[in-house]
Amino acid sequence: MRLKLVFIASLIAAIVGAGAAIAIVVFVLASLDSITSPGLLVAATYLLPITTIFFAAMFVYRHTARRRRLQAALTVLISLVLTLTIFVVASMLTARPNPQAPAQPQRNVG
């Protein structure tokens, strides 16, 4: 089994896919308000990691001689875990340090 190829392809797919999606969200969309209201643009940014993972799995499948399906599946699983890890780390790094609680509405008592 070509584990080096599987790990390197998974790492590259995760970095490129998640990095491109994070860069689009942080720099292009500029405000996180558009992410809370789902739309076609937000859904399209998450197609980038899926596409890179697909191409990495296809690359590993075509460049191995034995156990092709197993190595392609392993590439997909490792890439998904790394991509989710990158998303979680990026969300922790870009989060506001002290989130403001919403103001309570004034009640008229009496």
N, C-alpha and C positions, 0 to 999 in steps of 0.2 A: 504494500500500500504506500502510496506517495503522500505521506502526511505533511511533508514540507510544502508541497504544492497546494494541498487542501487548506492549510493554515494561512499561507501567504495570499492565496486567492480570496479566502474569507476575510482576511484583514483588509485587503485593498478594497474589496466590495463594500465592506462596512464603512470604511473611512470615506470613500468617494460618495457613496449613496447617502449616508447620514450627513456628511459634511455639506453636500450640495443642498439637501433639504433644509438644514439648519441655516446655511448662508442665505437662502432665498427667504426664509421666514424672518430672520433677524434684519437683514439689510434691505431687501426689496420691499417686503410688506410694511416694514418700519413701525407698525403698531400691532400689538397683539390683539386688538379688538376684532380684527377680521378673522382671526382663528376661532374665536368663540362662536361666530356665526358661520357654520359650515357652508362652503361653496365649492364651485368647481376648481378654483385656483388652489384652495387649501388641499383638496383631494389630489390635485395634480402634483403637488410638492411631495406627497408621500408615495407617488409612483416611482420616483427616482431611486429610492433604496430597493424597491421590489425589482426594478429593472436591472440594477447592478448586481443584485443577488442572483437573478436569473442568468445573466451573462457569465458570472463567475462559476455557477454550477455547470453551465454548458461548456465553459472552457475546461474545467476539471474533467468532465465527462469525455471530452474529445481528446484530452492529452494523457489519459491513463489507459493501460492495457487490460488490467483485470479489475474486477469488482467495481465497474464503472458506476452502476446505480448507487451502490453504497457510498462511494466517495462523493458523488454529486449530492446525495442526501445529507451527508455529513457536512459538506460545504454550505448547504442551505441552512442547516441548523446552527452551525457556528456563526455564520454571517448574521442570522437573525438575532442571536444572543448579543453579539458585538454591536449591532445596530441599535438595539434597544438600550444597551448600556451607554452608548454614545448619546442617545436622546435624553436619557435620564441625567447624565452628567451635564449636558448642555443646558437642560432646564434648571438644574440646581445652580449652575454658574450664572445664568441670565436672570434668575429670579430677583425680585426686589428684596433688599435686606430686611426692611421693616414694613410689611404690608399694612396698609391703612384699613381699619375696620370701617364699614359703611356707617354713615351717620344715622342715628336713631331719629325717627320723625317725632316732632313735638306733639304731645297729646294735650288737648284742652280738657282739664279736669274741673268740674265744678258745676 
